[in-house]
């Protein structure tokens, strides 16, 4: 399966990710958080946010309510202070509720870091990234990274190097 976020290919190798995505640690294009105005091309971390969003200590963008300090991810708010974050979010190091990566199946309650991911993804740093297994050739029997060396019984290499 080819990487759907790849913009340019050299044979079966992605050479450039599409706008709004970057090469993750597995060499697969991953989408950047949509609220990021600019981001680090190597890590995908937000550098700046679009209007209406605030850059957090973990280099993600959270929505802010205009004219208010109230974070929309806060479920209990008293006297200008958030007491409890809503489900699917956590307090970051600055005391702001921040969204947990929606691809996380489970996460650390204190840091928001993913501890397990939904099918097709694997933990990469504190987030979930596309699993190498999800982009592998399903008819390949032996892999080294993303390169197939041996096709399954009854399959053969086609002109593009896939089984």
HUJOBEL-V444735 format. One record per pair of residues at least 6 apart in sequence whose C-alpha atoms are under 7 Angstrom apart, sorted by the first residue. I is the first residue (numbers start at 1). GAP is how many residues later the second one is. Records with the same first field share a line. If there is no record, write none. Layout:
I=GAP  GAP
This chain:
1=134  135  136
2=133
3=25  26
5=12  13  16  24  25
6=8  10  11  12  23
7=9  10  11
8=6  7  8  9
9=6
12=148
17=6  12
20=11  12
21=8  9  10  11
22=7  8  9  19  20  22
23=6  7  19
24=6  19
26=106
32=12
35=14  15  18  26
36=10  12  13  14  25
37=11  12  13
38=8  9  10  11
39=6  7  8  9
40=6  7
45=14  15
46=13  14
47=12
48=7
49=6  12
52=11  12
53=8  9  10  11
54=7  8  9  10
55=6  7
57=36  37
62=36
63=9
64=7  8
65=6
71=26
73=12  13  16  24  25
74=8  10  11  12  23
75=9  10  11
76=6  7  8  9
77=6
85=6  12
88=11  12
89=8  9  10  11
90=7  8  9  10  19  20  22
91=6  7
92=6  19
100=12
101=26
103=14  15  25
104=10  12  13  14  24
105=11  12  13
106=8  9  10  11
107=6  7  8  9
108=6  7
113=13  14
114=9  12  13  14
115=8
116=7
117=6  11
120=10  11  14
121=7  8  9  10
122=6  7  8  9
123=6
136=10
137=25  26
139=12  13  16  24
140=8  10  11  12  23
141=9  10  11
142=6  7  8
143=6
151=6  12
155=8
156=7
157=6
